[in-house]
Amino acid sequence: MKTELNLDDVFAALADSTRRSIMSRLAGGPASVNEIAAPFEISQPAVSRHLKVLERAGLIERDIDKQRRPARLKAENMAAAVDWLAEFKAFWGPSFDELDDVLIKMKQNNE
């Protein structure tokens, strides 16, 4: 098992909208593959493959509870990704503020 978080794996896992939806579902608490698969129009094996990607990225963990094997979020690796992104907030924050100012001025000029 990796001792250091691989942000490439985290961001690759989060690049897929189905996996992001699964993460949102798991934010409500642990769930089995069948419970996770219910709202999706994909097969249970496809959901299992998505779960494996999320697990390899360290974003979820699976418990051994007989045959159910519920998945749950692992907050640590998500927090590390958020921390990495936060480093850029100092750069992007003022840029977005400037963009807001420009858009407001453009709207006022068009009125």
Residue frames as qw, qx, qy, qz and C-alpha x, y, z in Angstrom:
[[0.000, 0.889, 0.459, 0.000, 0.00, 0.00, 0.00],
 [0.364, 0.593, -0.035, 0.718, 1.22, 3.49, -0.79],
 [0.426, -0.489, -0.460, 0.606, 2.32, 5.57, 2.14],
 [0.054, -0.326, 0.052, 0.942, 2.09, 8.82, 0.22],
 [0.494, 0.629, 0.464, -0.381, -1.09, 10.14, -1.34],
 [0.347, 0.051, 0.606, 0.714, -1.01, 10.07, -5.13],
 [0.277, 0.523, 0.218, -0.777, -2.97, 13.13, -6.21],
 [0.260, 0.239, -0.667, -0.656, -2.96, 11.90, -9.81],
 [0.162, -0.224, -0.960, -0.052, -5.04, 8.90, -8.74],
 [0.066, 0.506, 0.594, -0.622, -7.39, 11.11, -6.71],
 [0.276, 0.511, -0.093, -0.809, -8.03, 13.58, -9.53],
 [0.239, 0.119, -0.827, -0.495, -8.31, 10.80, -12.13],
 [0.064, -0.342, -0.921, 0.173, -10.92, 9.08, -9.96],
 [0.113, 0.606, 0.437, -0.655, -12.85, 12.33, -9.52],
 [0.076, 0.283, -0.466, -0.835, -12.73, 13.11, -13.25],
 [0.186, -0.234, -0.874, -0.382, -15.64, 10.72, -13.87],
 [0.414, -0.307, 0.007, -0.857, -19.15, 12.03, -13.17],
 [0.809, -0.273, -0.466, -0.231, -20.44, 8.61, -12.08],
 [0.638, -0.077, -0.546, 0.537, -17.69, 8.33, -9.48],
 [0.013, -0.211, 0.248, -0.946, -18.44, 11.85, -8.25],
 [0.643, -0.318, -0.233, -0.657, -22.10, 10.83, -7.91],
 [0.803, -0.192, -0.551, 0.123, -21.06, 7.74, -5.98],
 [0.367, 0.079, -0.458, 0.805, -18.98, 9.95, -3.67],
 [0.328, -0.286, 0.036, -0.900, -22.02, 12.18, -3.12],
 [0.788, -0.283, -0.425, -0.345, -24.12, 9.11, -2.31],
 [0.735, -0.119, -0.539, 0.393, -21.53, 7.89, 0.19],
 [0.060, 0.340, -0.298, 0.890, -21.48, 11.29, 1.88],
 [0.643, -0.378, -0.081, -0.661, -24.83, 10.20, 3.30],
 [0.680, -0.407, 0.552, -0.257, -23.30, 7.14, 4.92],
 [0.208, -0.286, 0.905, 0.235, -21.96, 3.67, 4.06],
 [0.771, 0.331, 0.068, -0.539, -23.76, 1.69, 1.36],
 [0.713, -0.035, 0.676, 0.185, -23.53, -1.67, -0.36],
 [0.149, -0.122, 0.648, 0.737, -22.84, -2.03, -4.08],
 [0.031, 0.522, 0.810, 0.264, -26.53, -2.77, -4.70],
 [0.112, -0.819, -0.407, 0.388, -27.59, 0.32, -2.76],
 [0.171, -0.560, 0.282, 0.760, -25.11, 2.44, -4.68],
 [0.159, 0.040, 0.776, 0.609, -26.10, 0.94, -8.05],
 [0.201, 0.587, 0.755, -0.215, -29.85, 1.50, -7.57],
 [0.223, 0.818, 0.187, -0.496, -30.12, 5.08, -8.94],
 [0.025, -0.565, 0.577, 0.588, -27.72, 4.51, -11.84],
 [0.844, 0.418, 0.034, -0.333, -28.51, 3.09, -15.25],
 [0.387, 0.570, -0.725, 0.004, -25.40, 0.92, -15.19],
 [0.850, -0.134, -0.506, -0.060, -24.83, -2.64, -14.06],
 [0.709, -0.698, 0.101, -0.018, -23.76, -3.68, -10.60],
 [0.850, -0.053, 0.129, 0.507, -20.40, -4.93, -11.97],
 [0.367, 0.651, 0.077, 0.661, -19.81, -1.50, -13.54],
 [0.394, -0.853, 0.051, -0.339, -20.48, 0.15, -10.18],
 [0.877, -0.412, 0.104, 0.225, -18.04, -2.31, -8.59],
 [0.701, 0.307, 0.088, 0.638, -15.38, -1.22, -11.08],
 [0.013, 0.807, 0.007, 0.591, -16.01, 2.44, -10.20],
 [0.681, -0.719, 0.059, -0.124, -15.71, 1.56, -6.51],
 [0.888, -0.106, 0.070, 0.442, -12.36, -0.14, -7.15],
 [0.429, 0.575, 0.028, 0.697, -11.04, 3.04, -8.81],
 [0.317, -0.814, 0.037, -0.485, -12.21, 5.13, -5.85],
 [0.861, -0.502, 0.053, 0.068, -10.69, 2.62, -3.43],
 [0.799, 0.167, 0.029, 0.576, -7.31, 2.60, -5.25],
 [0.186, 0.675, -0.014, 0.714, -7.31, 6.40, -5.06],
 [0.327, -0.114, -0.651, 0.676, -7.88, 6.14, -1.31],
 [0.272, -0.246, -0.066, -0.928, -11.18, 8.02, -1.48],
 [0.808, -0.290, -0.062, -0.510, -13.29, 5.17, -0.10],
 [0.036, -0.324, 0.928, -0.181, -12.77, 2.05, 1.96],
 [0.729, -0.134, -0.487, -0.462, -14.75, -1.16, 2.00],
 [0.484, -0.396, 0.634, -0.455, -15.71, -2.95, 5.18],
 [0.367, 0.038, -0.913, -0.175, -16.03, -6.68, 5.44],
 [0.499, -0.016, 0.480, -0.722, -19.54, -7.26, 6.72],
 [0.708, 0.208, 0.667, -0.102, -20.38, -10.78, 5.55],
 [0.536, 0.348, 0.590, 0.493, -21.27, -10.52, 1.84],
 [0.119, 0.928, 0.338, -0.102, -22.44, -6.91, 1.95],
 [0.618, -0.026, 0.100, 0.779, -19.00, -5.16, 1.95],
 [0.069, 0.945, 0.314, -0.065, -20.33, -1.61, 2.46],
 [0.527, 0.357, 0.010, 0.771, -18.28, 1.26, 1.06],
 [0.278, -0.885, -0.275, 0.254, -17.64, 4.43, 3.02],
 [0.328, 0.886, -0.129, 0.303, -15.83, 7.69, 2.35],
 [0.738, -0.273, -0.155, 0.597, -12.25, 8.16, 3.52],
 [0.020, 0.987, 0.155, -0.045, -11.99, 11.86, 4.29],
 [0.552, -0.609, 0.267, 0.504, -8.20, 12.02, 4.65],
 [0.504, 0.058, 0.550, 0.664, -7.30, 11.74, 0.96],
 [0.152, 0.801, 0.470, 0.340, -10.08, 14.09, -0.12],
 [0.327, -0.917, -0.063, 0.220, -8.84, 16.58, 2.47],
 [0.565, -0.369, 0.388, 0.627, -5.31, 16.31, 1.05],
 [0.376, 0.430, 0.562, 0.598, -6.63, 17.07, -2.45],
 [0.084, -0.926, -0.343, -0.134, -8.61, 20.04, -1.13],
 [0.490, -0.746, 0.113, 0.437, -5.50, 21.30, 0.69],
 [0.535, -0.035, 0.484, 0.692, -3.50, 21.06, -2.53],
 [0.191, 0.675, 0.522, 0.485, -6.16, 23.02, -4.42],
 [0.293, -0.908, -0.254, 0.158, -6.30, 25.62, -1.65],
 [0.556, -0.358, 0.211, 0.720, -2.70, 26.56, -2.46],
 [0.270, 0.275, 0.507, 0.771, -4.03, 28.13, -5.66],
 [0.091, -0.817, -0.567, 0.054, -6.82, 30.07, -3.99],
 [0.287, -0.686, 0.007, 0.669, -4.50, 33.03, -3.40],
 [0.193, -0.128, 0.574, 0.786, -3.94, 33.19, -7.15],
 [0.026, -0.411, -0.780, -0.471, -7.47, 32.52, -8.38],
 [0.145, -0.686, -0.597, 0.390, -9.41, 34.44, -5.72],
 [0.042, -0.613, 0.035, 0.788, -8.28, 37.92, -6.85],
 [0.028, -0.065, 0.709, 0.702, -8.60, 36.89, -10.52],
 [0.075, -0.524, -0.833, -0.162, -12.23, 35.90, -10.02],
 [0.112, -0.721, -0.379, 0.569, -12.88, 39.13, -8.11],
 [0.050, -0.421, 0.347, 0.837, -11.45, 41.10, -11.04],
 [0.026, -0.194, -0.839, -0.508, -13.59, 39.10, -13.47],
 [0.074, -0.669, -0.709, 0.210, -16.68, 39.89, -11.39],
 [0.080, -0.658, -0.077, 0.745, -15.83, 43.61, -11.56],
 [0.013, -0.200, 0.610, 0.767, -15.39, 43.48, -15.35],
 [0.058, -0.382, -0.879, -0.281, -18.67, 41.61, -15.84],
 [0.072, -0.718, -0.536, 0.439, -20.56, 44.09, -13.64],
 [0.040, -0.554, 0.179, 0.812, -19.13, 47.01, -15.63],
 [0.005, -0.012, -0.780, -0.626, -20.03, 45.33, -18.92],
 [0.056, -0.564, -0.824, -0.003, -23.59, 44.76, -17.72],
 [0.071, -0.725, -0.295, 0.619, -23.90, 48.38, -16.59],
 [0.041, -0.386, 0.436, 0.812, -22.61, 49.62, -19.97],
 [0.042, -0.191, -0.861, -0.469, -25.19, 47.50, -21.79],
 [0.034, -0.616, -0.738, 0.274, -28.11, 48.83, -19.74]]
